Amino acid sequence: MKRLVLGAVLALPVVLTAACGSGATTGATGADAKPLVGVDYPRSDTDFWNSYIQYVPRYAKETGAELKTTNSQNDIGTLTANVQSFVSQGVKGVVVAPQDTAAVAPTLQQLNAKKIPVVMVDTRPEQGDAFMVVRADNRAYGEKACRFLGEKLAKKGKVVMLQGDLASINGRDRTEAFNECMKTNYPEIKVFGEATNWDGAVASQKLQTVMTANPDVKGVYMQSSFALSGTLQVLKQRGVLVPPDDPKHVFVISNDGIPQELKEIAAGNIDATVSQPADQYAKYALEYATAAIGGKKFQPGPTDHDSTIIQVRPGLLEDQLSAPLVTADGATFGDVPSVKHDDKSLWGNNLNK
């Protein structure tokens, strides 16, 4: 993990220096003009996305980009209007993170027609092209969660999966991978899959319902930290929010890696998370956007920041960033290694530094 962070900080800016320099004069006046990039924040009601929002201006300074920002608040109509506003303001590149990955296609088509490159963060479009998708391997999220719970439950028992939104590629990837891994490696574990639409209140209600009917549930997989507070509340109400060495303990794994999750792991309230790289989402989204403005092209293959660019389909590349499993002890589960919750390389331990 430490090597990944060093590669991210030191290597890519060297590669993209020429691209960012040429981008600084594309569509602008004066030798010192900065590339104008429009960044739409997808929402501000979760700790993860609020962390991403904090990182964007930091990396804009590092990249040398001038920003125009909006927030679509998880509404595709608002996103469409925000992008149209960007175009009217003369942006030369756009960064978006649409939660509805099907409905964004017309917006991508409009931007492509205007020759404005698009970088997508966290989600991949069902249709349409983008210059680059900056995303972690969401199937790996589900597989890592499966391996962790499967080993902690000694390969048998019951777990609840609090799914995000199956209309989202992220929700589908995490769900499908978790289910496939369980079926293949832990067939004696029963999985209760509960769709929540990334809504914490819905997640809490559904977890309560399942655990009332199945008090012997011993594991919970939250597909995002949106469900964290509600899950802890349900476990506390049921008298099972106890230390990991207590037989009543319910093993909980989340996805995101926000500071609060790391604190809850340290406290023994939850057991693991998969650290979704909010910092690198911001960093590489802006670097790819400025590179696109400067005319740089990329090909599938390994990057110089310990990730891999894949070709999803013709016209769509995806940089799959690393997202490590984080646990209390840094142990290995199945064949999946983890890092300790207090590892200094984790963005959740460095957000306010």
GUGU-575535 format. One line per 4 residues: number of its first residue (from 1); their letters; for each residue x, y, z of C-alpha. Coordinates in Angstrom, 3 decimals. Example, Ala and Ser with C-alpha at 12.3 -4.5 7.8 and 13.67 -1.06 7.14 Angstrom:
<pts>
1	AS	12.300:-4.500:7.800  13.670:-1.060:7.140
</pts>
This chain:
<pts>
1	MKRL	0.000:0.000:0.000  2.857:2.394:0.792  4.362:1.765:-2.629  1.038:2.599:-4.252
5	VLGA	0.829:5.954:-2.539  4.394:6.878:-3.410  3.786:5.925:-7.026  0.639:7.992:-7.068
9	VLAL	2.352:11.053:-5.681  5.622:10.893:-7.555  5.249:9.088:-10.826  2.204:10.216:-12.739
13	PVVL	2.786:13.975:-12.547  6.105:13.395:-14.320  4.379:11.492:-17.084  1.689:14.111:-17.517
17	TAAC	3.792:17.268:-17.257  3.838:17.842:-20.988  0.157:17.127:-21.340  -0.800:19.493:-18.553
21	GSGA	1.479:22.170:-19.918  -0.043:21.985:-23.380  -3.514:21.862:-21.821  -2.819:25.135:-20.084
25	TTGA	-2.979:26.994:-23.378  -5.763:25.003:-25.014  -8.831:27.175:-25.392  -7.301:29.900:-23.205
29	TGAD	-5.330:33.067:-23.698  -1.880:33.797:-22.396  1.017:31.458:-21.799  0.187:31.084:-18.120
33	AKPL	-3.536:30.354:-18.549  -4.806:27.281:-16.738  -7.020:24.567:-18.266  -10.616:25.174:-17.213
37	VGVD	-12.212:21.979:-15.875  -15.806:21.574:-14.734  -16.244:19.136:-11.841  -19.707:18.016:-10.803
41	YPRS	-19.862:16.510:-7.329  -22.420:13.685:-7.256  -23.728:14.264:-3.733  -22.774:15.692:-0.349
45	DTDF	-24.806:13.513:2.001  -22.151:10.868:2.689  -18.780:11.086:4.400  -17.085:9.470:1.427
49	WNSY	-18.259:12.016:-1.123  -17.636:14.887:1.258  -14.065:13.630:1.498  -13.780:13.557:-2.298
53	IQYV	-15.091:17.140:-2.379  -12.299:18.155:0.000  -9.635:16.539:-2.177  -10.665:18.057:-5.528
57	PRYA	-9.432:21.633:-4.919  -6.234:20.294:-3.355  -5.355:18.356:-6.486  -6.535:21.122:-8.793
61	KETG	-3.717:23.227:-7.380  -1.249:20.385:-7.877  -2.459:19.737:-11.420  -2.631:23.403:-12.371
65	AELK	-6.299:23.324:-13.331  -8.835:26.082:-12.861  -12.121:24.726:-11.522  -15.807:25.310:-12.010
69	TTNS	-17.761:23.123:-9.579  -21.385:22.105:-9.104  -23.245:19.473:-7.084  -25.968:17.378:-8.711
73	QNDI	-27.141:15.856:-5.391  -27.765:12.429:-6.909  -30.196:13.802:-9.503  -29.537:13.136:-13.183
77	GTLT	-31.629:16.113:-14.289  -29.530:18.414:-12.147  -26.356:16.832:-13.507  -27.519:17.489:-17.069
81	ANVQ	-28.250:21.137:-16.254  -24.918:21.518:-14.473  -23.017:20.172:-17.460  -24.843:22.561:-19.783
85	SFVS	-23.787:25.382:-17.467  -20.179:24.191:-17.680  -20.342:24.301:-21.472  -21.718:27.829:-21.440
89	QGVK	-18.844:28.860:-19.165  -16.291:27.553:-21.630  -14.855:24.562:-19.806  -12.423:22.464:-21.809
93	GVVV	-12.925:19.252:-19.848  -15.556:17.810:-17.514  -15.346:15.446:-14.538  -18.576:13.767:-13.409
97	APQD	-19.536:10.933:-11.071  -23.131:10.051:-12.025  -24.901:7.659:-9.685  -27.394:6.754:-12.443
101	TAAV	-25.090:5.085:-14.940  -27.731:4.508:-17.594  -29.328:7.955:-17.770  -26.018:9.786:-18.230
105	APTL	-25.611:8.617:-21.859  -27.264:11.656:-23.534  -25.043:14.021:-21.545  -21.951:12.131:-22.672
109	QQLN	-23.144:12.308:-26.274  -23.601:16.079:-26.033  -20.131:16.596:-24.612  -18.532:14.284:-27.162
113	AKKI	-20.257:16.196:-29.966  -18.701:19.408:-28.636  -15.259:17.760:-28.385  -15.182:18.274:-24.633
117	PVVM	-13.436:15.298:-22.986  -15.183:13.633:-20.066  -13.611:11.825:-17.128  -15.995:9.727:-15.057
121	VDTR	-15.273:8.997:-11.407  -16.403:5.933:-9.450  -19.028:4.822:-11.982  -18.915:3.549:-15.544
125	PEQG	-21.558:4.527:-18.131  -23.846:1.818:-19.463  -23.637:3.473:-22.883  -21.593:6.283:-24.343
129	DAFM	-17.928:7.166:-24.392  -15.646:8.954:-21.945  -11.987:9.858:-22.152  -11.330:7.825:-19.012
133	VVRA	-13.165:6.201:-16.127  -11.338:6.537:-12.807  -12.643:3.763:-10.646  -11.595:0.923:-8.402
137	DNRA	-12.412:-2.680:-9.274  -15.848:-2.966:-7.675  -16.014:-6.702:-8.231  -12.928:-6.962:-6.053
141	YGEK	-14.863:-5.117:-3.324  -17.458:-7.864:-3.241  -14.874:-10.639:-3.410  -12.822:-9.181:-0.552
145	ACRF	-15.916:-8.772:1.607  -16.886:-12.364:0.863  -13.448:-13.708:1.741  -13.320:-11.779:4.985
149	LGEK	-16.749:-12.862:6.212  -16.361:-16.403:4.920  -13.201:-16.929:6.945  -14.458:-15.119:10.047
153	LAKK	-17.624:-17.251:10.072  -15.604:-20.453:9.610  -17.379:-21.041:6.276  -20.907:-21.424:7.629
157	GKVV	-23.782:-19.348:8.992  -25.883:-16.393:7.833  -24.913:-12.956:6.532  -26.835:-9.886:5.401
161	MLQG	-25.647:-7.958:2.350  -26.906:-4.354:2.377  -26.752:-3.665:-1.335  -26.459:-0.224:-2.832
165	DLAS	-28.580:0.255:-5.926  -28.769:-2.459:-8.565  -29.424:0.237:-11.171  -25.811:1.268:-10.519
169	INGR	-22.882:-0.613:-12.035  -21.201:-0.395:-8.629  -24.115:-2.015:-6.824  -24.324:-4.768:-9.422
173	DRTE	-20.588:-5.458:-9.455  -20.323:-5.696:-5.668  -23.461:-7.820:-5.371  -22.653:-10.242:-8.181
177	AFNE	-19.061:-10.756:-7.056  -20.045:-11.297:-3.419  -22.722:-13.830:-4.346  -20.494:-15.690:-6.796
181	CMKT	-17.652:-15.882:-4.277  -19.962:-17.151:-1.552  -21.484:-19.779:-3.819  -18.074:-21.014:-4.940
185	NYPE	-16.102:-20.849:-1.703  -18.623:-20.832:1.151  -21.727:-22.731:0.009  -22.850:-23.299:3.629
189	IKVF	-23.249:-19.564:4.233  -26.736:-18.205:3.547  -26.803:-14.681:2.118  -29.733:-12.293:2.590
193	GEAT	-29.397:-9.681:-0.165  -31.254:-6.460:0.656  -31.474:-3.609:-1.883  -31.227:-0.193:-0.197
197	NWDG	-30.766:2.368:-3.008  -27.737:3.735:-1.082  -30.160:4.955:1.598  -29.087:4.591:5.229
201	AVAS	-32.604:4.601:6.658  -33.712:1.859:4.266  -30.613:-0.184:5.083  -31.257:0.074:8.824
205	QKLQ	-34.898:-0.956:8.484  -34.086:-3.950:6.293  -31.275:-5.118:8.555  -33.597:-4.953:11.537
209	TVMT	-36.241:-6.978:9.692  -33.820:-9.715:8.624  -32.199:-10.000:12.062  -35.571:-10.165:13.789
213	ANPD	-36.496:-13.161:11.655  -32.959:-14.579:11.805  -31.375:-13.757:15.179  -28.467:-16.070:14.334
217	VKGV	-27.122:-13.743:11.619  -23.374:-13.454:12.227  -22.173:-11.206:9.419  -23.089:-7.959:7.649
221	YMQS	-21.668:-6.628:4.401  -22.438:-2.948:3.879  -21.715:-1.974:0.278  -20.953:1.577:1.397
225	SFAL	-20.479:3.560:4.587  -23.938:5.104:4.065  -25.225:2.224:6.216  -22.669:2.549:9.020
229	SGTL	-24.557:4.489:11.697  -27.808:2.615:11.128  -26.108:-0.762:11.279  -24.364:0.076:14.547
233	QVLK	-27.657:1.272:15.986  -29.438:-1.955:15.039  -26.649:-4.098:16.501  -26.678:-2.061:19.718
237	QRGV	-30.459:-2.351:20.060  -30.194:-6.112:19.642  -27.437:-6.406:22.256  -24.840:-7.731:19.806
241	LVPP	-22.627:-4.652:19.477  -19.934:-6.379:21.514  -16.162:-6.888:21.145  -14.910:-9.301:18.463
245	DDPK	-13.906:-11.910:21.049  -17.462:-12.096:22.431  -19.430:-15.060:21.006  -22.366:-12.710:20.303
249	HVFV	-20.264:-10.491:18.041  -21.594:-9.910:14.519  -18.803:-9.418:11.997  -19.263:-6.305:9.883
253	ISND	-17.389:-5.220:6.769  -18.000:-1.994:4.877  -16.776:-0.292:1.696  -15.229:3.189:1.594
257	GIPQ	-12.428:3.615:4.130  -13.727:6.845:5.654  -12.121:8.002:8.921  -15.152:6.942:10.971
261	ELKE	-14.915:3.378:9.687  -11.266:3.213:10.713  -12.201:4.483:14.190  -14.966:1.876:14.493
265	IAAG	-12.530:-0.883:13.518  -10.131:0.323:16.210  -12.990:0.308:18.721  -14.034:-3.220:17.751
269	NIDA	-17.506:-2.167:16.599  -16.944:-3.169:12.989  -14.247:-5.438:11.684  -13.151:-4.379:8.216
273	TVSQ	-13.632:-2.105:5.252  -12.377:-1.855:1.700  -10.695:1.518:1.274  -12.147:3.192:-1.789
277	PADQ	-9.532:5.794:-2.804  -11.295:9.159:-2.476  -7.968:10.968:-2.713  -6.858:9.189:-5.878
281	YAKY	-10.276:9.606:-7.462  -9.781:13.364:-7.225  -6.111:13.288:-8.180  -6.327:11.140:-11.272
285	ALEY	-9.646:12.504:-12.478  -8.056:15.945:-12.706  -4.814:14.635:-14.165  -6.666:12.725:-16.881
289	ATAA	-8.889:15.730:-17.584  -5.936:18.066:-18.049  -4.113:15.432:-20.068  -7.126:15.096:-22.370
293	IGGK	-7.281:18.862:-22.831  -3.611:18.735:-23.788  -4.224:16.036:-26.403  -2.620:13.110:-24.579
297	KFQP	-3.837:9.572:-25.286  -3.738:6.423:-23.146  -3.718:2.711:-23.889  -4.737:-0.366:-21.863
301	GPTD	-2.065:-1.761:-19.579  -0.256:-1.165:-16.294  0.161:2.420:-15.119  3.010:4.018:-13.209
305	HDST	0.794:4.345:-10.119  0.208:0.642:-9.410  -3.097:0.323:-11.220  -4.226:-1.103:-14.555
309	IIQV	-6.053:0.582:-17.407  -8.532:-1.781:-19.045  -10.587:-1.345:-22.201  -14.197:-1.825:-21.178
313	RPGL	-15.350:-1.512:-24.783  -14.195:0.462:-27.833  -14.153:4.127:-26.849  -14.053:3.529:-23.092
317	LEDQ	-10.961:3.023:-20.929  -11.003:2.503:-17.173  -8.147:3.062:-14.734  -8.785:0.565:-11.954
321	LSAP	-7.150:1.967:-8.835  -6.127:-0.109:-5.859  -8.580:-0.517:-2.963  -7.094:-2.535:-0.090
325	LVTA	-8.910:-4.582:2.507  -8.493:-2.916:5.915  -8.757:-4.850:9.186  -7.820:-4.595:12.839
329	DGAT	-4.792:-6.871:12.583  -3.643:-6.755:8.951  -4.147:-10.507:8.526  -4.794:-12.454:5.319
333	FGDV	-8.258:-13.902:4.668  -8.358:-16.714:2.173  -5.883:-15.355:-0.351  -6.715:-11.689:0.337
337	PSVK	-4.149:-9.677:2.317  -5.215:-6.703:4.416  -3.616:-3.622:5.933  -4.084:-2.464:9.508
341	HDDK	-6.623:0.241:10.239  -3.928:2.607:11.494  -1.703:2.284:8.410  -0.460:5.777:7.557
345	SLWG	-0.856:5.178:3.835  -4.660:5.039:4.086  -6.348:8.249:2.961  -8.789:7.940:5.856
349	NNLN	-5.883:8.496:8.222  -4.644:11.537:6.318  -7.777:13.453:5.311  -7.200:16.507:7.479
353	K	-3.424:16.650:7.149
</pts>
